[in-house]
Amino acid sequence: MVGARRGLLVGLLVCFCLTETLAQGTGGAQSRPKKVRPKKKKEPTTSEIAAAKNVDINQMAGTWYLSSVASKCSYLMKQGSSVEAVVLTLTPPSEPKQPLSVSTMTRHNHQCWEVLQAYTLTPTPGNFVLNGGRPLLDTAVVVLDTDHSSYAVFHLKKMEQVTLKFYSRTKKVSEAILDKFQDVAKKHGFDYDLMTPYPSYSHCESVEKVHVINCVPFC
């Protein structure tokens, strides 16, 4: 039960629908001839996704509030009205080659929970890797846009599934920043109906030790 709750909570926070991704690659008799289908337009690889210029993780340190998420995840599309407020806290490494510490707090079943993660730094500023236990399950994280002081846009890619997360330094977001979020989402193939807004109230401020999920080095 604890393991199932842990997996559910972490999955909802990351906002990836792994069950859908895996289902697309299973089932059906292998002996059946494959139909020839027109090739789909190749999605850009993470290395082709340009990070924001002059990303400084030290300036990005501190608290961020999740404003909205752009995703094709069926859970968010069906249950988006019931999502809970999310608080992200970034702590830069104190020494070279150490990871960026990430804390995510939200409510689940009326309890505040915290998930601890570590983003491995890469040679390219603004690009990180969230360890999934093996390369196939790693998540590539790119800071698409930020001014460090008021907003940040994260591009996450795992098993060819892309999610955009839009953060603000304040709980309530200005119309100008909301418009920017929508423009970025549309540029990356997410229409307005694929954006899920998150509450600007009832954020968790503290968590009991028993409700802390340590995903370092991975979950």
MARBA-3410 file (N, C-alpha, C, O; in Angstrom, 1 decimal):
219
0.8,-1.2,0.0,0.0,0.0,0.0,0.9,1.3,0.0,0.6,2.2,-0.7 ~ 1.9,1.3,0.9,2.8,2.4,0.9,3.5,2.6,-0.4,3.6,3.7,-0.9 ~ 4.0,1.5,-1.0,4.7,1.6,-2.3,3.8,2.1,-3.4,4.2,2.9,-4.2 ~ 2.5,1.6,-3.4,1.6,2.1,-4.4,1.3,3.6,-4.3,1.2,4.3,-5.3 ~ 1.1,4.0,-3.0,0.8,5.4,-2.8,2.0,6.3,-3.2,1.9,7.4,-3.8
3.2,5.8,-2.9,4.4,6.5,-3.2,4.5,6.6,-4.7,4.9,7.7,-5.2 ~ 4.3,5.5,-5.5,4.4,5.6,-6.9,3.4,6.5,-7.5,3.7,7.2,-8.5 ~ 2.1,6.5,-7.0,1.1,7.3,-7.5,1.4,8.8,-7.3,1.3,9.6,-8.2 ~ 1.9,9.1,-6.1,2.2,10.5,-5.8,3.3,11.1,-6.7,3.2,12.2,-7.2 ~ 4.4,10.3,-6.8,5.5,10.7,-7.6,5.1,10.9,-9.1,5.5,11.8,-9.7
4.3,9.9,-9.6,3.8,10.0,-10.9,3.0,11.2,-11.2,3.1,11.9,-12.2 ~ 2.1,11.6,-10.3,1.3,12.8,-10.4,2.1,14.0,-10.4,1.8,15.0,-11.2 ~ 3.1,14.1,-9.6,4.0,15.3,-9.5,4.8,15.4,-10.8,4.9,16.6,-11.3 ~ 5.3,14.3,-11.3,6.1,14.4,-12.6,5.2,14.6,-13.8,5.6,15.2,-14.8 ~ 3.9,14.2,-13.7,2.9,14.4,-14.7,3.2,13.6,-16.0,3.1,14.2,-17.1
3.7,12.4,-15.8,3.9,11.5,-17.0,3.0,10.4,-16.9,2.7,9.8,-15.9 ~ 2.4,10.0,-18.1,1.5,8.9,-18.2,2.3,7.7,-18.7,2.1,7.3,-19.9 ~ 3.1,7.0,-17.9,3.9,5.9,-18.4,3.1,4.7,-18.8,3.5,4.0,-19.7 ~ 1.9,4.5,-18.1,1.1,3.4,-18.5,0.7,3.5,-20.0,0.6,2.5,-20.7 ~ 0.3,4.7,-20.4,-0.1,4.9,-21.8,1.1,4.7,-22.7,0.9,4.0,-23.8
2.2,5.2,-22.4,3.4,5.1,-23.2,3.8,3.6,-23.4,4.1,3.2,-24.5 ~ 3.8,2.8,-22.3,4.1,1.4,-22.3,3.1,0.6,-23.1,3.4,-0.3,-23.8 ~ 1.8,1.0,-22.9,0.7,0.2,-23.6,0.8,0.3,-25.1,0.5,-0.6,-25.8 ~ 1.3,1.4,-25.6,1.4,1.6,-27.0,2.5,0.7,-27.6,2.4,0.4,-28.8 ~ 3.4,0.1,-26.8,4.4,-0.7,-27.3,4.2,-2.2,-27.0,5.1,-3.0,-27.2
3.0,-2.6,-26.5,2.7,-3.9,-26.2,1.4,-4.4,-26.8,0.7,-3.6,-27.3 ~ 1.2,-5.7,-26.7,-0.1,-6.3,-27.2,0.0,-6.5,-28.7,0.8,-6.0,-29.4 ~ -0.9,-7.4,-29.1,-1.0,-7.8,-30.5,0.0,-8.9,-30.9,1.1,-9.0,-30.3 ~ -0.4,-9.7,-31.9,0.5,-10.8,-32.3,1.7,-10.3,-33.1,1.5,-9.5,-34.0 ~ 2.9,-10.7,-32.7,4.0,-10.2,-33.4,4.1,-10.8,-34.8,4.8,-10.2,-35.7
3.4,-11.9,-35.1,3.5,-12.5,-36.4,2.7,-11.7,-37.5,2.8,-12.0,-38.7 ~ 1.8,-10.8,-37.1,1.0,-10.1,-38.0,1.8,-9.2,-38.8,2.7,-8.5,-38.3 ~ 1.6,-9.0,-40.1,2.3,-8.1,-40.9,2.1,-6.7,-40.5,0.9,-6.3,-40.3 ~ 3.1,-5.9,-40.5,2.9,-4.5,-40.1,2.4,-3.6,-41.2,2.9,-3.8,-42.4 ~ 1.5,-2.8,-40.9,1.0,-1.9,-42.0,2.0,-0.8,-42.2,2.7,-0.3,-41.3
2.1,-0.4,-43.5,3.0,0.7,-43.8,2.3,2.0,-43.6,1.3,2.3,-44.3 ~ 2.8,2.8,-42.7,2.2,4.1,-42.4,3.1,5.2,-42.7,4.3,5.0,-42.7 ~ 2.5,6.3,-43.1,3.4,7.5,-43.4,4.2,7.9,-42.2,3.7,7.8,-41.1 ~ 5.4,8.2,-42.4,6.3,8.6,-41.3,5.8,9.9,-40.6,5.5,10.9,-41.3 ~ 5.8,9.9,-39.3,5.5,11.1,-38.6,6.6,12.0,-38.5,7.8,11.6,-38.6
6.3,13.3,-38.4,7.3,14.3,-38.3,8.1,14.0,-37.0,7.6,13.9,-35.9 ~ 9.4,13.9,-37.1,10.3,13.6,-36.0,10.3,14.8,-35.0,10.5,15.9,-35.3 ~ 10.1,14.4,-33.7,10.1,15.4,-32.6,11.5,15.8,-32.4,12.4,14.9,-32.4 ~ 11.8,17.0,-32.0,13.2,17.4,-31.7,13.7,16.7,-30.5,12.9,16.5,-29.5 ~ 14.9,16.3,-30.5,15.5,15.6,-29.3,15.8,16.7,-28.3,15.7,17.9,-28.6
16.0,16.2,-27.0,16.2,17.2,-26.0,17.4,18.1,-26.2,17.5,19.3,-25.9 ~ 18.5,17.5,-26.9,19.7,18.2,-27.2,19.4,19.4,-28.2,20.1,20.3,-28.3 ~ 18.3,19.2,-28.9,17.9,20.2,-29.9,17.0,21.3,-29.3,16.7,22.3,-29.9 ~ 16.5,21.0,-28.0,15.7,22.0,-27.3,16.6,23.0,-26.7,17.4,22.7,-25.8 ~ 16.5,24.2,-27.1,17.5,25.2,-26.6,17.0,25.8,-25.2,15.9,26.1,-25.0
18.0,25.8,-24.3,17.7,26.3,-23.0,17.7,27.8,-23.0,18.3,28.4,-24.0 ~ 17.1,28.5,-22.0,17.2,29.9,-22.0,18.6,30.4,-21.9,19.5,29.7,-21.3 ~ 18.9,31.6,-22.4,20.2,32.1,-22.4,20.5,32.6,-20.9,19.7,33.1,-20.2 ~ 21.8,32.4,-20.6,22.3,32.9,-19.3,21.5,32.3,-18.1,21.3,33.0,-17.1 ~ 21.2,31.0,-18.2,20.5,30.4,-17.0,21.5,30.3,-15.9,22.6,29.7,-16.0
21.1,30.8,-14.7,22.0,30.7,-13.5,21.2,30.0,-12.4,20.3,30.6,-11.9 ~ 21.7,28.8,-12.1,20.9,28.0,-11.1,21.0,28.7,-9.7,20.1,28.4,-8.9 ~ 22.0,29.5,-9.5,22.1,30.1,-8.2,21.0,31.2,-8.1,20.4,31.4,-7.0 ~ 20.7,31.9,-9.2,19.6,32.9,-9.2,18.2,32.2,-9.2,17.2,32.8,-8.8 ~ 18.2,30.9,-9.6,16.9,30.2,-9.6,16.6,29.6,-8.3,15.5,29.0,-8.1
17.5,29.7,-7.3,17.3,29.1,-6.0,16.1,29.7,-5.3,15.7,30.8,-5.6 ~ 15.5,28.8,-4.5,14.4,29.3,-3.7,13.0,28.7,-4.1,13.0,27.7,-4.7 ~ 12.0,29.4,-3.7,10.6,28.9,-3.9,10.0,29.3,-5.2,10.1,30.4,-5.6 ~ 9.3,28.3,-5.9,8.5,28.6,-7.1,7.1,27.9,-6.9,7.0,26.9,-6.2 ~ 6.1,28.5,-7.4,4.8,28.0,-7.4,4.3,27.6,-8.8,4.4,28.3,-9.7
3.8,26.3,-8.9,3.4,25.8,-10.1,2.1,26.5,-10.6,1.1,26.5,-9.9 ~ 2.2,27.2,-11.7,1.1,27.9,-12.3,0.2,27.1,-13.2,-1.0,27.1,-13.1 ~ 0.8,26.3,-14.1,0.1,25.4,-15.0,1.0,24.4,-15.6,2.3,24.5,-15.5 ~ 0.4,23.4,-16.2,1.2,22.3,-16.9,0.6,22.1,-18.2,-0.7,22.0,-18.4 ~ 1.4,22.0,-19.2,1.0,21.6,-20.6,1.4,20.2,-20.8,2.6,19.8,-20.8
0.4,19.3,-21.1,0.7,17.9,-21.2,-0.5,17.2,-21.9,-1.6,17.7,-21.9 ~ -0.2,16.1,-22.6,-1.2,15.3,-23.2,-1.6,14.1,-22.4,-2.2,13.2,-22.8 ~ -1.2,14.2,-21.1,-1.5,13.1,-20.1,-3.1,13.1,-19.9,-3.7,14.1,-19.6 ~ -3.6,11.9,-20.1,-5.1,11.8,-20.0,-5.6,12.1,-18.6,-6.7,12.6,-18.4 ~ -4.8,11.8,-17.6,-5.2,12.1,-16.2,-5.5,13.5,-16.0,-6.5,13.9,-15.4
-4.5,14.4,-16.5,-4.7,15.8,-16.4,-5.9,16.3,-17.2,-6.6,17.2,-16.7 ~ -6.1,15.8,-18.3,-7.2,16.2,-19.2,-8.5,15.9,-18.6,-9.5,16.6,-18.7 ~ -8.6,14.7,-17.8,-9.9,14.3,-17.3,-10.1,14.8,-15.8,-11.2,15.1,-15.4 ~ -8.9,14.9,-15.1,-9.0,15.2,-13.7,-8.4,16.6,-13.3,-8.1,16.8,-12.2 ~ -8.1,17.4,-14.4,-7.4,18.6,-14.2,-8.1,19.6,-13.2,-7.4,20.4,-12.5
-9.4,19.5,-13.0,-10.1,20.4,-12.1,-9.8,20.0,-10.6,-10.2,20.8,-9.7 ~ -9.2,18.8,-10.4,-9.0,18.4,-9.0,-7.6,18.4,-8.6,-7.2,17.9,-7.5 ~ -6.7,19.0,-9.4,-5.3,19.1,-9.0,-5.1,20.0,-7.8,-5.9,20.9,-7.5 ~ -4.0,19.7,-7.1,-3.7,20.4,-5.9,-2.5,21.4,-6.1,-1.7,21.2,-7.0 ~ -2.4,22.4,-5.3,-1.3,23.4,-5.4,0.0,22.7,-5.2,0.1,21.8,-4.4
1.0,23.2,-5.9,2.4,22.6,-5.9,3.4,23.7,-5.6,3.4,24.8,-6.2 ~ 4.3,23.4,-4.6,5.4,24.3,-4.3,6.7,23.6,-4.6,7.0,22.5,-4.2 ~ 7.5,24.3,-5.4,8.9,23.8,-5.8,9.9,24.6,-5.1,9.9,25.8,-5.1 ~ 10.9,23.9,-4.6,12.1,24.6,-3.9,13.3,24.1,-4.5,13.6,22.9,-4.5 ~ 14.2,25.0,-5.1,15.4,24.6,-5.7,16.6,25.0,-4.8,16.7,26.1,-4.3
17.5,24.1,-4.6,18.7,24.4,-3.8,19.9,24.0,-4.6,20.2,22.8,-4.8 ~ 20.7,25.0,-5.1,21.9,24.8,-5.9,22.9,24.0,-5.1,23.0,24.1,-3.9 ~ 23.8,23.3,-5.8,24.9,22.5,-5.2,25.9,23.5,-4.5,26.2,24.5,-5.0 ~ 26.4,23.0,-3.4,27.4,23.8,-2.7,28.8,23.5,-3.2,29.8,24.3,-3.0 ~ 29.0,22.4,-4.0,30.3,22.1,-4.6,30.1,21.6,-6.0,29.0,21.2,-6.4
31.1,21.8,-6.8,31.0,21.4,-8.2,30.7,19.9,-8.3,31.1,19.1,-7.5 ~ 30.0,19.5,-9.4,29.6,18.1,-9.7,28.5,17.6,-8.8,28.2,16.4,-9.0 ~ 28.1,18.4,-7.9,26.9,17.9,-7.1,25.6,18.3,-7.8,25.6,19.2,-8.6 ~ 24.5,17.6,-7.5,23.3,17.8,-8.2,22.5,19.0,-7.7,22.8,19.5,-6.6 ~ 21.6,19.5,-8.4,20.6,20.5,-8.0,19.5,19.8,-7.2,18.9,18.9,-7.7
19.4,20.2,-5.9,18.4,19.6,-5.0,17.0,20.2,-5.3,16.8,21.4,-5.4 ~ 16.0,19.3,-5.5,14.7,19.7,-5.8,13.7,19.2,-4.8,13.6,17.9,-4.5 ~ 12.9,20.0,-4.2,11.8,19.6,-3.3,10.5,20.0,-3.9,10.3,21.2,-4.3 ~ 9.5,19.1,-3.9,8.2,19.4,-4.4,7.2,19.0,-3.4,7.1,17.9,-2.9 ~ 6.3,20.0,-3.0,5.3,19.8,-2.0,3.9,19.9,-2.5,3.7,20.9,-3.3
3.0,19.0,-2.2,1.6,19.1,-2.6,0.8,18.4,-1.6,1.3,17.7,-0.7 ~ -0.5,18.4,-1.8,-1.5,17.7,-1.0,-1.9,16.4,-1.7,-2.1,16.4,-2.9 ~ -2.1,15.4,-0.9,-2.7,14.1,-1.4,-3.5,13.5,-0.3,-3.0,13.2,0.8 ~ -4.8,13.3,-0.6,-5.8,12.8,0.4,-5.7,13.7,1.7,-5.7,13.2,2.8 ~ -5.7,15.0,1.4,-5.8,16.0,2.5,-4.6,16.1,3.4,-4.6,16.7,4.4
-3.5,15.4,2.9,-2.2,15.5,3.7,-1.2,16.1,2.8,-1.1,16.0,1.6 ~ -0.3,16.9,3.4,0.8,17.5,2.7,2.0,16.5,2.6,2.4,15.8,3.5 ~ 2.5,16.3,1.3,3.6,15.4,1.1,4.7,16.2,0.4,4.5,17.2,-0.2 ~ 5.9,15.7,0.6,7.1,16.3,-0.1,7.9,15.2,-0.8,8.1,14.1,-0.2 ~ 8.3,15.4,-2.0,9.1,14.5,-2.8,10.5,15.2,-3.0,10.5,16.3,-3.5
11.5,14.5,-2.6,12.9,15.0,-2.8,13.5,14.4,-4.0,13.5,13.1,-4.1 ~ 14.1,15.2,-4.9,14.8,14.7,-6.1,16.1,15.4,-6.3,16.4,16.4,-5.6 ~ 16.9,14.9,-7.2,18.2,15.5,-7.5,18.3,15.6,-9.0,18.2,14.6,-9.7 ~ 18.6,16.8,-9.5,18.8,17.0,-11.0,20.3,17.1,-11.2,21.0,17.9,-10.7 ~ 20.8,16.1,-12.0,22.2,16.1,-12.3,22.5,17.2,-13.3,21.8,17.3,-14.3
23.6,17.9,-13.0,24.0,19.0,-14.0,24.6,18.4,-15.2,25.3,17.4,-15.1 ~ 24.5,19.1,-16.3,25.2,18.7,-17.6,26.1,19.8,-18.0,26.1,20.9,-17.4 ~ 27.0,19.5,-19.0,27.9,20.6,-19.5,27.2,21.8,-20.0,27.7,22.9,-20.1 ~ 25.9,21.6,-20.4,25.1,22.7,-21.0,24.3,23.4,-19.9,23.4,22.8,-19.4 ~ 24.5,24.7,-19.7,23.7,25.4,-18.7,22.2,25.3,-19.0,21.8,25.5,-20.1
21.4,25.1,-18.0,20.0,25.0,-18.2,19.5,23.6,-18.5,18.3,23.4,-18.7 ~ 20.4,22.7,-18.7,20.0,21.3,-19.0,20.4,20.4,-17.8,21.5,20.4,-17.3 ~ 19.4,19.5,-17.4,19.6,18.6,-16.3,19.1,17.2,-16.6,18.4,17.1,-17.6 ~ 19.4,16.3,-15.8,18.9,14.9,-16.0,18.4,14.4,-14.6,19.1,14.5,-13.6 ~ 17.2,13.9,-14.6,16.6,13.3,-13.4,16.7,11.8,-13.6,16.2,11.2,-14.5
17.5,11.2,-12.7,17.9,9.8,-12.8,16.6,8.9,-12.6,15.9,9.1,-11.6 ~ 16.4,8.0,-13.5,15.3,7.1,-13.4,15.7,5.7,-13.1,14.8,4.8,-13.1 ~ 16.9,5.5,-12.8,17.4,4.1,-12.4,18.1,3.4,-13.6,19.0,2.6,-13.3 ~ 17.7,3.7,-14.8,18.4,3.3,-16.0,18.1,4.3,-17.1,17.1,5.0,-17.0 ~ 19.0,4.4,-18.1,18.9,5.5,-19.1,17.5,5.6,-19.7,17.0,6.7,-20.0
16.8,4.5,-20.0,15.5,4.5,-20.6,14.5,5.3,-19.8,13.6,5.9,-20.3 ~ 14.7,5.3,-18.5,13.7,5.9,-17.6,14.2,7.3,-17.1,13.5,7.9,-16.2 ~ 15.3,7.8,-17.6,15.8,9.1,-17.2,14.8,10.2,-17.8,14.2,10.0,-18.8 ~ 14.8,11.3,-17.1,14.0,12.4,-17.5,15.0,13.6,-17.9,15.8,14.0,-17.0 ~ 14.9,14.1,-19.1,15.7,15.2,-19.5,14.9,16.5,-19.2,13.8,16.7,-19.5
15.6,17.4,-18.4,14.9,18.6,-18.0,15.7,19.8,-18.6,16.9,19.9,-18.5 ~ 14.9,20.7,-19.2,15.5,21.9,-19.8,14.8,23.1,-19.3,13.5,23.2,-19.4 ~ 15.5,24.2,-18.9,14.9,25.4,-18.5,14.7,26.2,-19.8,15.6,26.8,-20.4 ~ 13.5,26.2,-20.3,13.2,26.8,-21.6,13.3,28.4,-21.6,13.8,29.0,-22.5 ~ 12.7,28.9,-20.5,12.7,30.4,-20.4,12.6,30.8,-18.9,11.9,30.1,-18.2
13.3,31.8,-18.6,13.2,32.3,-17.2,13.8,33.7,-17.1,14.8,34.0,-17.9 ~ 13.3,34.5,-16.2,14.0,35.8,-15.9,14.6,35.7,-14.5,15.1,36.7,-13.9 ~ 14.5,34.5,-13.9,15.0,34.1,-12.5,14.2,34.8,-11.4,14.2,34.2,-10.3 ~ 13.6,35.9,-11.6,13.0,36.6,-10.5,11.5,36.5,-10.5,10.9,36.8,-9.5 ~ 10.8,36.2,-11.6,9.4,36.1,-11.6,8.8,34.9,-12.3,7.7,34.4,-11.8
9.4,34.3,-13.3,8.8,33.1,-13.9,9.9,32.2,-14.4,11.0,32.5,-14.6 ~ 9.5,30.9,-14.7,10.4,29.9,-15.2,9.5,28.9,-15.9,8.5,28.5,-15.5 ~ 10.0,28.4,-17.1,9.4,27.4,-17.9,10.3,26.2,-18.0,11.4,26.3,-18.5 ~ 9.8,25.0,-17.6,10.6,23.8,-17.6,10.1,22.8,-18.7,8.9,22.6,-18.8 ~ 11.0,22.3,-19.5,10.6,21.3,-20.5,11.1,19.9,-20.0,12.3,19.8,-19.8
10.2,19.0,-19.8,10.6,17.6,-19.3,10.3,16.6,-20.4,9.2,16.6,-20.9 ~ 11.2,15.7,-20.6,11.0,14.7,-21.6,11.4,13.3,-21.1,12.6,13.1,-20.6 ~ 10.5,12.4,-21.1,10.8,11.0,-20.6,10.1,10.0,-21.5,8.9,10.1,-21.7 ~ 10.8,9.1,-22.1,10.3,8.1,-23.0,9.4,8.7,-24.1,8.3,8.3,-24.4 ~ 10.0,9.7,-24.7,9.3,10.5,-25.8,8.1,11.3,-25.4,7.4,11.8,-26.3
7.8,11.3,-24.1,6.6,12.1,-23.7,7.1,13.4,-23.1,8.0,13.5,-22.3 ~ 6.5,14.5,-23.6,6.9,15.8,-23.2,5.9,16.5,-22.3,4.7,16.4,-22.5 ~ 6.4,17.2,-21.3,5.5,18.0,-20.4,6.2,19.3,-20.2,7.4,19.4,-20.0 ~ 5.4,20.4,-20.2,5.9,21.7,-19.9,5.3,22.1,-18.6,4.1,22.0,-18.3 ~ 6.2,22.7,-17.7,5.7,23.2,-16.4,6.0,24.6,-16.3,7.2,25.1,-16.6
5.0,25.4,-15.9,5.2,26.9,-15.8,5.1,27.3,-14.3,4.1,27.1,-13.6 ~ 6.2,27.9,-13.9,6.3,28.3,-12.5,6.4,29.8,-12.3,6.8,30.6,-13.2 ~ 5.9,30.3,-11.2,6.0,31.7,-10.8,6.6,31.9,-9.4,6.4,31.0,-8.6 ~ 7.2,33.0,-9.2,7.7,33.3,-7.9,6.6,33.6,-6.9,6.7,33.6,-5.7 ~ 5.5,34.0,-7.5,4.3,34.4,-6.6,3.2,33.5,-6.8,3.0,32.8,-7.9
2.3,33.4,-5.9,1.1,32.5,-6.0,0.2,32.9,-7.0,-0.4,32.1,-7.8 ~ 0.0,34.2,-7.2,-0.9,34.7,-8.2,0.0,35.3,-9.3,1.0,35.9,-9.1 ~ -0.4,34.9,-10.6,0.4,35.2,-11.7,-0.2,36.3,-12.5,-1.5,36.4,-12.7 ~ 0.6,37.3,-13.0,0.1,38.4,-13.8,-0.4,37.9,-15.2,0.0,36.8,-15.7 ~ -1.3,38.7,-15.8,-1.8,38.3,-17.2,-0.6,38.3,-18.2,-0.7,37.4,-19.1
0.3,39.1,-18.0,1.5,39.2,-19.0,2.2,37.9,-19.0,2.6,37.3,-20.0 ~ 2.5,37.3,-17.8,3.2,36.1,-17.6,2.3,34.9,-18.1,2.8,34.0,-18.8 ~ 1.0,34.9,-17.8,0.1,33.9,-18.3,0.1,33.9,-19.9,0.1,32.8,-20.5 ~ 0.1,35.0,-20.5,0.2,35.1,-21.9,1.5,34.5,-22.4,1.5,33.8,-23.5 ~ 2.6,34.8,-21.7,3.9,34.2,-22.1,3.8,32.7,-22.0,4.3,32.0,-22.9
3.2,32.2,-21.0,3.1,30.7,-20.8,2.4,30.1,-22.0,2.8,29.1,-22.5 ~ 1.3,30.7,-22.4,0.5,30.2,-23.5,1.2,30.2,-24.8,1.1,29.3,-25.6 ~ 2.0,31.3,-25.0,2.8,31.4,-26.2,3.8,30.3,-26.3,4.0,29.7,-27.4 ~ 4.5,30.0,-25.2,5.5,29.0,-25.1,4.9,27.6,-25.4,5.4,26.8,-26.1 ~ 3.7,27.4,-24.7,3.1,26.1,-24.9,2.7,25.9,-26.4,2.9,24.8,-26.9
2.1,26.9,-27.0,1.7,26.8,-28.4,2.9,26.5,-29.3,2.8,25.7,-30.3 ~ 4.0,27.1,-29.0,5.2,27.0,-29.8,5.7,25.5,-29.8,6.3,25.1,-30.7 ~ 5.4,24.8,-28.7,5.9,23.5,-28.5,4.7,22.5,-28.7,4.8,21.3,-28.3 ~ 3.7,22.9,-29.4,2.6,22.0,-29.8,1.5,21.7,-28.9,0.8,20.8,-29.0 ~ 1.4,22.6,-27.8,0.3,22.4,-26.9,-0.7,23.6,-27.0,-0.4,24.7,-26.7
-1.9,23.2,-27.4,-3.0,24.2,-27.5,-3.5,24.5,-26.1,-3.1,23.9,-25.1 ~ -4.3,25.6,-26.0,-4.8,26.0,-24.7,-5.5,24.9,-24.0,-5.5,24.9,-22.8 ~ -6.3,24.1,-24.7,-7.0,23.0,-24.0,-6.2,21.9,-23.4,-6.7,21.1,-22.7 ~ -4.9,21.9,-23.7,-3.9,21.0,-23.1,-3.2,21.6,-21.9,-2.3,20.9,-21.4 ~ -3.5,22.8,-21.6,-2.9,23.4,-20.4,-3.8,23.3,-19.2,-5.0,23.6,-19.2
-3.2,22.8,-18.1,-4.0,22.6,-16.9,-3.5,23.6,-15.8,-2.4,23.6,-15.4 ~ -4.4,24.5,-15.4,-4.0,25.5,-14.4,-4.0,24.9,-13.0,-4.8,24.0,-12.7 ~ -3.1,25.4,-12.2,-3.0,24.9,-10.8,-3.5,25.9,-9.9,-3.4,27.1,-10.2 ~ -4.0,25.5,-8.7,-4.5,26.5,-7.7,-3.4,27.5,-7.3,-2.3,27.2,-7.2 ~ -3.9,28.7,-7.0,-3.0,29.8,-6.5,-3.2,29.9,-5.0,-2.9,31.0,-4.4
-3.8,28.9,-4.3,-4.1,29.0,-2.9,-3.9,27.6,-2.2,-3.7,26.6,-3.0 ~ -3.9,27.5,-0.9,-3.8,26.3,-0.2,-2.5,25.5,-0.4,-2.5,24.3,-0.6 ~ -1.4,26.3,-0.5,-0.1,25.6,-0.7,0.4,25.0,0.6,0.1,25.6,1.7 ~ 1.1,23.9,0.6,1.7,23.3,1.7,2.9,24.2,2.2,3.7,24.6,1.3 ~ 3.0,24.4,3.4,4.2,25.1,4.0,5.1,24.3,4.8,6.3,24.6,5.0
4.6,23.1,5.2,5.5,22.2,6.0,4.9,20.8,5.8,3.8,20.6,5.5 ~ 5.8,19.8,6.1,5.4,18.4,5.9,6.0,17.6,7.0,7.1,17.8,7.5 ~ 5.2,16.7,7.6,5.6,15.8,8.6,6.7,14.8,8.0,6.6,14.4,6.8 ~ 7.6,14.4,8.8,8.7,13.6,8.3,8.2,12.3,7.7,8.8,11.8,6.7 ~ 7.1,11.7,8.2,6.6,10.5,7.7,6.0,10.6,6.3,5.8,9.6,5.6
5.8,11.9,5.9,5.2,12.1,4.6,6.2,12.7,3.6,5.9,13.3,2.6 ~ 7.5,12.4,3.9,8.6,12.8,2.9,9.0,11.6,2.1,9.4,10.6,2.7 ~ 9.0,11.7,0.8,9.4,10.6,-0.1,10.7,11.0,-0.7,10.9,12.0,-1.4 ~ 11.8,10.2,-0.3,13.1,10.5,-0.8,13.4,9.8,-2.1,13.6,8.6,-2.1 ~ 13.4,10.5,-3.2,13.7,9.9,-4.5,15.1,10.2,-5.0,15.4,10.3,-6.2
16.0,10.3,-4.0,17.5,10.4,-4.3,18.1,9.1,-3.9,18.1,8.7,-2.8 ~ 18.8,8.4,-4.8,19.1,8.9,-6.2,18.0,8.8,-7.2,18.0,9.5,-8.2 ~ 17.0,7.9,-6.9,15.9,7.8,-7.9,14.7,7.1,-7.2,14.9,6.5,-6.2 ~ 13.5,7.1,-7.8,12.4,6.4,-7.4,11.9,5.4,-8.4,11.0,4.7,-8.3
END
